[in-house]
């Protein structure tokens, strides 16, 4: 499975939350990222060149501060971008 690398540039926390069976509170966040590269297994070089430098918003559930820390690197599945 191909993966993209991105840097978190902005985080908007929503009011939607839930608690799992371990009493961890998860909050739905809209995370804006800038795509900076891809894994070595990424096959579509033309697509990668169009994506690098683009800023996109994704939705993820965050429980800990490192899940949504501005400036941190995250890995995206290509499927996460297909809904945009």
Secondary structure as GFF3:
##gff-version 3
##sequence-region A 1 84
A	DSSP	beta_strand	3	19	.	.	.	ID=ss1
A	DSSP	beta_strand	25	38	.	.	.	ID=ss2
A	DSSP	alpha_helix	45	51	.	.	.	ID=ss3
A	DSSP	beta_strand	55	62	.	.	.	ID=ss4
A	DSSP	three_ten_helix	65	67	.	.	.	ID=ss5
A	DSSP	beta_strand	73	77	.	.	.	ID=ss6
A	DSSP	alpha_helix	78	82	.	.	.	ID=ss7
###
